[in-house]
């Protein structure tokens, strides 16, 4: 079992920054990829950024150059640094842990990010 706890959401003005955290516990050795997703009002959930256990990263085109995903293996945590935020970044942000073998292991509970114009 993997457990994920997110934190760091909030209200920020356009152009501002936020840093989201996702702390993992439990069977963390089974995790191959950690992802950040988001779901805006009336929108489908979309993949924002991914990081593998080797540190390889990928980003959605909409956040490239503004968001950075990173990990701290000592703390079993993954972070999403969000800079130059835009109102369209407003969403509930979820972290998710995946195994290449078993698929999705766990979703976090989500954290609200609201960007005001």
C-alpha positions, 0 to 999 in steps of 0.5 A: 500500500502506498499513501500520498499526502499533498500540501501547498495549494492556495490562492495566488495572484497571476504571475505569482508562485506556489510550491506543491508537495506530495509525501509518499509513505508505505510501499514506496519501493514499488513506485516507478513514476510520480505524476502531478495531475490537475482538474480545472472547473468543468474540465477533464483531469490532465497530466501536468508533469511526471518524474521517474525513479531515475529522475527523468521528467516530462511536462505538459506543453501548457506548463513547460518553462513555468513548472518544475517537478522534482523529488527528494528521495530522502524525504520520499517526497515530490514537489511541483514548483509553479512559477508565472502562474496564470488564471487558467492554472486554477485547478485541484492538483493531484499527485499520483504514484504509478508502478510500471507493473501494476499501474496506478498505485494511489491518488492523493486527496488533491490540493486547490490552487486558485490563481486570481487575475 
